[in-house]
C-alpha cells in the first residue's frame, strides 16, 4: 500500500509557465531495464495536474546523456561555463527553469540509483533554494533508505527537502493497471503536493526578492 513518509512526457508550458502555477519537474531516477519508475511518475504527474498548482514536466534520465565521469572543476565554481555534454542540455534546462522537483526513485541496495546521483552531481545552482519532494518504491521498505540518502545529498546543494512524501512498499503486488491499489494514495499525494506548492511559491518569491547567499 502507499504510505506517507511521515509514517511514511507531459509537456511543460515554457519557462514562465501558466500564471499562478509553479513549474514542476518530475524526475524519473532509474534507468534500469524493466524499471517501474515511469509508471509511478505518470501517476504522480496525473495527481499534480489534478492539484492544479503546477505545470508538469516528466524528465526521464533514461532519455538523457548523463556520464559518470565528471570534469575536474566543480559546477558550483564553473557556473555557466561548466562543460556539460550536449546531450545533457534537456536535463540542465529543465532543472534550471523548474520551481520545484518531485524525484521518483527506487531503492537499490539500501540507496538510490547511480544514474540519479550522476544527474545531481552534474549540477549545483539548478537545485539551490528550490523544494524537492520524493516518491519512492521498493520492497518492504518502500524505498525509504533511498530517500534518506537523497535528503542528505540535496541539502548539501542548498535545496529544501519536503517532509511528507510517498512510499510504495512491495510495488510489484500493490499496483494494478498503472495505479496504486491503496485508496488513500491520492490523499497522501495531495498532502505532498500542497506542501510542495507552498514551498515553491515561498522560495520563488524569496529568490526573486534577494539572491540566495550560496
C-alpha positions as CSV (number, residue, x, y, z in Angstrom):
1,X,0.0,0.0,0.0
2,X,1.0,3.6,-0.3
3,X,2.4,5.2,2.8
4,X,3.1,8.8,3.7
5,X,6.8,9.1,4.6
6,X,5.9,10.8,7.8
7,X,4.9,7.3,9.0
8,X,5.9,7.2,5.6
9,X,6.1,13.0,-21.1
10,X,3.8,15.6,-20.0
11,X,4.9,18.8,-21.7
12,X,5.6,21.9,-19.7
13,X,4.4,25.4,-20.7
14,X,7.8,27.0,-21.2
15,X,10.0,28.9,-18.9
16,X,7.4,31.1,-17.4
17,X,4.6,28.5,-17.1
18,X,0.9,29.4,-16.6
19,X,0.1,32.4,-14.3
20,X,-0.3,31.3,-10.7
21,X,1.2,27.9,-11.3
22,X,4.6,26.5,-10.4
23,X,6.9,24.7,-12.9
24,X,7.3,21.1,-11.6
25,X,9.8,18.6,-12.9
26,X,9.0,15.0,-12.1
27,X,12.4,13.3,-12.3
28,X,12.5,9.5,-13.1
29,X,15.7,8.4,-11.4
30,X,16.1,4.8,-12.5
31,X,17.5,3.7,-15.9
32,X,17.5,0.0,-15.2
33,X,16.0,-2.3,-17.8
34,X,12.4,-3.2,-17.0
35,X,12.2,-0.3,-14.4
36,X,8.9,0.6,-12.8
37,X,9.7,4.3,-12.4
38,X,7.9,5.6,-15.5
39,X,4.6,4.0,-14.2
40,X,5.0,5.8,-10.8
41,X,6.0,9.1,-12.5
42,X,3.0,9.0,-14.8
43,X,0.6,8.5,-11.9
44,X,2.3,11.2,-9.8
45,X,2.2,13.7,-12.7
46,X,-1.5,13.0,-13.0
47,X,-2.0,13.9,-9.4
48,X,0.0,17.1,-9.8
49,X,-2.1,18.1,-12.8
50,X,-5.3,17.4,-10.8
51,X,-3.9,19.5,-8.0
52,X,-4.0,22.5,-10.3
53,X,-1.0,24.3,-8.9
54,X,1.7,23.1,-11.3
55,X,2.8,23.0,-14.9
56,X,4.2,19.4,-15.0
57,X,7.1,18.1,-17.0
58,X,8.3,14.5,-16.7
59,X,12.0,14.1,-17.2
60,X,13.3,10.6,-17.7
61,X,17.0,10.1,-17.1
62,X,17.0,7.1,-19.4
63,X,16.4,9.6,-22.3
64,X,19.3,11.9,-21.3
65,X,23.1,11.7,-21.6
66,X,24.4,11.5,-18.1
67,X,28.0,10.3,-17.9
68,X,29.5,9.1,-14.7
69,X,32.9,10.7,-15.4
70,X,32.8,14.4,-14.2
71,X,35.0,17.3,-15.2
72,X,37.8,18.4,-12.8
73,X,36.2,21.7,-11.9
74,X,33.0,21.7,-9.9
75,X,29.7,23.0,-11.3
76,X,29.4,25.5,-8.4
77,X,32.8,27.1,-9.3
78,X,32.4,27.0,-13.1
79,X,28.8,28.3,-13.1
80,X,27.6,28.8,-16.7
81,X,30.9,27.7,-18.1
82,X,30.6,24.2,-16.8
83,X,31.4,21.8,-19.7
84,X,28.4,19.5,-19.9
85,X,27.8,17.2,-22.8
86,X,25.4,18.4,-25.5
87,X,23.1,15.5,-24.8
88,X,22.6,16.8,-21.2
89,X,21.1,20.1,-22.3
90,X,17.4,19.0,-21.9
91,X,18.1,17.9,-18.3
92,X,20.0,21.1,-17.4
93,X,17.4,23.4,-19.0
94,X,14.6,21.6,-17.2
95,X,16.3,21.8,-13.8
96,X,17.1,25.5,-14.4
97,X,13.5,26.5,-15.2
98,X,11.9,24.4,-12.5
99,X,10.3,25.9,-9.4
100,X,10.1,22.5,-7.7
101,X,11.1,18.9,-8.1
102,X,9.5,15.6,-7.5
103,X,12.1,12.8,-7.5
104,X,10.8,9.3,-8.3
105,X,13.3,6.7,-7.1
106,X,13.6,3.0,-6.4
107,X,15.8,1.6,-3.7
108,X,18.9,-0.4,-4.9
109,X,21.0,-2.0,-2.1
110,X,19.5,0.4,0.5
111,X,20.2,3.5,-1.5
112,X,19.3,5.3,-4.7
113,X,20.5,4.7,-8.3
114,X,23.9,5.8,-9.6
115,X,22.0,7.5,-12.5
116,X,20.3,9.8,-10.1
117,X,23.5,10.7,-8.3
118,X,25.2,11.5,-11.5
119,X,22.4,13.7,-12.6
120,X,22.6,15.6,-9.3
121,X,26.4,15.9,-9.3
122,X,26.5,17.4,-12.8
123,X,24.5,20.4,-11.5
124,X,24.6,22.7,-8.5
125,X,22.8,26.1,-8.8
126,X,19.8,24.5,-10.5
127,X,18.8,22.9,-7.2
128,X,19.6,25.9,-5.0
129,X,16.8,27.3,-2.9
130,X,14.2,25.1,-4.6
131,X,11.9,22.5,-2.9
132,X,12.3,18.8,-3.6
133,X,9.7,16.1,-2.7
134,X,10.2,12.3,-3.1
135,X,8.1,9.4,-4.3
136,X,9.9,6.1,-3.7
137,X,9.1,2.4,-4.3
138,X,10.7,-0.9,-3.5
139,X,10.3,-4.0,-1.4
140,X,9.3,-4.0,2.3
141,X,10.9,-0.6,3.0
142,X,9.2,1.1,0.0
143,X,12.4,2.9,-1.0
144,X,12.8,4.9,2.3
145,X,16.5,4.2,2.6
146,X,17.0,5.9,-0.8
147,X,15.0,8.9,0.2
148,X,17.0,9.3,3.5
149,X,20.3,9.4,1.5
150,X,18.8,11.8,-1.1
151,X,17.8,14.2,1.6
152,X,21.4,14.5,2.8
153,X,22.7,15.0,-0.7
154,X,20.2,17.6,-1.8
155,X,20.5,19.5,1.5
156,X,24.2,19.9,0.7
157,X,23.2,21.6,-2.6
158,X,21.0,24.1,-0.7
159,X,17.7,22.6,-1.8
160,X,14.8,22.3,0.6
161,X,13.5,18.8,1.1
162,X,9.8,18.3,1.8
163,X,8.9,16.4,5.0
164,X,5.9,14.5,3.6
165,X,6.4,12.1,0.7
166,X,5.0,8.9,-0.8
167,X,6.5,5.4,-0.4
168,X,5.2,2.3,-2.1
169,X,6.3,-0.9,-0.4
170,X,6.1,-4.1,-2.5
171,X,5.0,-2.2,-5.6
172,X,5.0,-5.4,-7.6
173,X,1.9,-6.5,-5.8
174,X,0.4,-3.2,-4.7
175,X,-0.1,-1.6,-8.2
176,X,-2.6,-2.6,-10.9
177,X,-3.1,-1.1,-14.3
178,X,-0.7,1.7,-13.6
179,X,-2.3,2.8,-10.4
180,X,-1.7,2.1,-6.7
181,X,-4.4,-0.1,-5.2
182,X,-4.3,1.8,-1.8
183,X,-7.4,4.1,-1.8
184,X,-5.5,6.5,0.4
185,X,-2.7,7.1,-2.1
186,X,-4.3,10.2,-3.8
187,X,-4.9,11.8,-0.3
188,X,-1.2,11.2,0.5
189,X,-0.2,12.7,-2.8
190,X,-2.4,15.8,-2.2
191,X,-0.6,16.4,1.1
192,X,2.8,16.1,-0.6
193,X,1.7,18.5,-3.4
194,X,0.2,21.0,-1.0
195,X,3.5,21.3,0.9
196,X,5.5,21.4,-2.3
197,X,3.3,24.2,-3.8
198,X,3.7,26.2,-0.6
199,X,7.4,25.9,-0.6
200,X,7.7,26.5,-4.4
201,X,5.8,29.8,-4.0
202,X,7.7,30.9,-1.0
203,X,11.1,30.1,-2.3
204,X,10.4,31.6,-5.8
205,X,9.3,34.9,-4.2
206,X,12.4,34.8,-2.0
207,X,14.8,34.2,-4.9
208,X,13.2,37.0,-6.9
209,X,13.4,39.4,-4.0
210,X,17.0,38.7,-2.8
211,X,19.7,36.5,-4.4
212,X,20.3,33.4,-2.4
213,X,23.7,33.6,-0.5
214,X,25.2,30.3,-1.6
